[in-house]
């Protein structure tokens, strides 16, 4: 990597299947990146209009009304985190994988040159959209590296990819190997969660999860760091090996 590339400010890219996923799973990471002055971008492949908007359907809203509602909620949540959000409107339940959609993601990777990419796990028996999003995100990351791929911009480097925690991790073969301390920004994450009233039932669930991951974070960090008892965390699994000259 060139000296100029290493001096560029960080750029975090989150590829989210639905309009709310990025908040529950990666809201802390996005807020931390924004507070560091990095560019934080979310790509929502769908609005979650069919599978994650049950209350709106029960209220008799039309498909276009539901899309507009979920867009507005996601935009408010992203703003609360300090992130920008883009919508590809690819549809959900099912989210259909396509080369056209992968190509759009390649172009976004080339444009943003992310220093880290976050997305879903590759296995989720409860929600095939999540696994589909992960497969397309990983394929796009690899294709964006290819010098011969026909897309604007320079070939991508090798940004690490982290899979964020699914709703039911045990059934998704999720084994975290990265615990992220989100304590300084957890209030922003909670505010972003509260921008999603369509999924109000998840507010307390992910607040409690942040507490549990915070307990694990403190234990793994050891006593020398002096982390507070109210530490909050997010869990991730790394896809590619970490490259380092020092084991620590």
Beta strands, then each sheet from edge to edge (+ up, - down):
strand 1: 11-16
strand 2: 39-44
strand 3: 84-87
strand 4: 116-119
strand 5: 160-164
strand 6: 178-181
strand 7: 233-238
sheet 1: 3+ 2+ 1+ 4+ 5+ 7- 6+
end
